[in-house]
């Protein structure tokens, strides 16, 4: 297993549960598990509102939510069904909100409700909108705590960066500065490095990972009462990003964001983080250049929100008008591993595949949100294929 994020750990755990006699080793280049996307996301357990019915995202998100809730109950991890509203801020957004509602119902999201403006005020008194969709099943959790619980009892080798994969007829050799490991089967769940590690295994060049930094502000504690659960705008269907929203976390704080700004490093959590190799790889990917030409207006708007707290606040205040600019304090950022195809398309669905002799290497090439929510279902999906192939 390459990658000790939540998907890699869930997959390793599932292999151990279904094949107790198997020797399973998880490799990760960082000094701790869940070092990147798992510990830098919003902590939202998605119910399945947005995803194309029948897609892997739709299927695995719904299944994964149930599995995750059961796991948290077993482990004593706090799992808060705080609920979520997706808000139409004007009549012009109502048709798009109806589309969200239709997808959610097709995906079997439970207890879904259409809210009038008056009903929205009962659920989220400080939110502004002409209508909303309410999902009481949407929850929040600390995914880092979940990942650490998954890692318990596993053989996890930290500080092991995989720089070479050599395929033999019966086994694969994974090597790096920290040593060498041989395996009959390999699963690559490398997140921000997933394209690079997959290429080492002989996989095709695309899709390539283009890193987008998601920057957050946080409400001052005395103003967090304005948000009871999660408040989201109607998303733009042209992009996989959900727009600036309000997210209550399990510790009671409320985050505002994120935006989506091109990062100059795959682990570029700060503006000053620049890795020349990462910049070169981004610019060299033909799909990035096509994407940039196609969506430059969106990019300019996101950069504006990144550089100007006032612009960021103005976007947030469209959802919760009472939020003052002084209510926002800086919060940690995350980086989304956005897969982009060679034709400039932003890959929306999960991209799972296999390469190598007899397909002995399985790859997770794209698993952004709701990847954490879906982690245990993705693990089941991967292990089903793995065990089918070994029969």
Secondary structure, DSSP 8 states (H G I E B T S, - for coil): -B--SHHHHHHHHHHHHH-TTS--EEEESSSSTT-SGGGSS--EE--S-SS-TTSHHHHHHHHHHHHHHHHHHHHT--EE---EEEEE-SGGGHHHHHHHHHHHHHTT-TTEEEEEHHHHHHHSTT---SEEEEETT-EEE-HHHHHHHHHTTSEEEET----EEEE-SS-EEEEETTEEEEESSEEE--GGGHHHHHHHTT--S-SEEEEEEEEEEEE-GGGGGG-SSEEEE---TTSS---SEEEE-TTS-EEEE---EE-SSTT--STT---HHHHHHHHH-HHHHHHHHHSHHHHHHHHHHHH-HHHHHHHHHTT-TT--GGGEEEEEEEEEEEEE-TTS-B--S-EEEEESGGG-EEEEEE--TTTTTTHHHHHHHHHHHHHHHH-
